[in-house]
Amino acid sequence: MSHAFIREGDELSLAEIPPTVPALINFLTHENNGVRVYEKHVQTENSKRVHVMSNGLSYTKDEHGRWTILEA
């Protein structure tokens, strides 16, 4: 079993994580100093799925399938 770790400076950005909701939750929880972030609800805007998260931000995927923050 691998014991991979991320060294300081090698952290992933939002656009680099896999395009899945569990990956988004794990990333946001890590960014939130370990305080769990969860999905409040999903809505559709301009034919895109928008994931409204407990951290107060909304996330969607861009045309390349990468996570982005939806600007209000």
PyMOL commands that set and color helices and strands:
alter all, ss='L'
color gray80, all
select helices_A, chain A and resi 14-16+21-31
alter helices_A, ss='H'
color red, helices_A
select strands_A, chain A and resi 39-45+48-53+58-61+67-69
alter strands_A, ss='S'
color yellow, strands_A
deselect
rebuild
show_as cartoon
